[in-house]
């Protein structure tokens, strides 16, 4: 597909059209021809079909693509489909508007779809019956790795990463996301020497942890292809040289292309302990999903067993909005079963809530965090003491029967 190819596809439903008009082939064809010519498109040929006992289809072949109408006289409905591309692309919208004037429907429902490379979209599932549409201005990577469908593209939020249609990070919001996921944990942990990052293929979490004072960061990700493509194409996180060093394990970041489940077993057998473990994977699904096991009780228990004295487990736990907070409620219950001290952090971005748990009983964990924050080697740009205090107020739906601490 060439970069120049673009088009507009207009799908319209006309309701309440005069029933006699819906069955009048000549008038309908004349109305379609008149609307297309007035919109500036070029008609090559028109074919039609009159159905028995009623109903009409008219199809126009255009230099710019096609246009059609299909009628249902019994209900007064007409379905309209106009697709035009090239320099006259917007003519599709004009043609439908002109046809509406000719046919005088009582109701109109129209959907306009931008097509071509400049019109790529990702429909991100947000909740039941709800999607968020991302317009992709330039698709940089579109591939299926052994583990996921991966897209890197330019959006209104800069270069952005998508996994199986879920937004993972964007150039605009990645710092807000990563600091919300890590900085409260840095401030809660008793010390920060050794860190484990599970997932987070962009590499930001690993680099941020080194900046926060960690001398060893084990970065575990099962999808080597994704990590390599992120390093090559994202303007944040690893560069190719950074990743090569991490793969060689010649610096503080040690890259492990492995299943997180298997890596934990090996670390436990080796007696390794971590001051912070961060799980940063595609969101837990309400429905069954293979990666859900890395959010569930057994995996969290194995993480807890690898924590040092005063260590912290950090997890992206879901969204706090009441209509899509099921996975957050699950994580909230799991963390309170595992840890005597649990602190949430509700991000400035409305859909992200993170949970931080430590086996150490801390009477006032938020006070400890606000006291430690200014002493961290890493200087956060989006998290300060007031943000920690505000973010640690758990959403109302979670306050009963358990609370913070």
Secondary structure, DSSP 8 states (H G I E B T S, - for coil): --TT-EEEEEEEEEES--HHHHT-HHHHHHHHHHHHHHHT--EEEEEEEE-SSS-EEEEEEESSEEEEEEEETTTTEEEEEEEEEGGGTTHHHHHHHHHHHHH--SEEEEEEEEEEGGG-EEEEEEETTEEEEEE-SEEEEEEE-SS-EEEEEEETTEEEEEETTEEEEETTTHHHHHHHHHHHHHHHSS--SEEEEEE-TTSHHHHHHHHTT-SEEEEE-S-HHHHHHHHHH-SSS--HHHHHHHHHT-SSEEEE-S-HHHHHHHHHHHT--EEEEEEE-S---SS--GGGGGTSHHHHHHHHHTEEEEEEEEEEEE--SGGG-HHHHHHHHHHHHH-SEEEEEE-SSTT-EEEEEESS--TTHHHHHHHHHTTSSS--SS--HHHHHHHTS--GGG-SS----
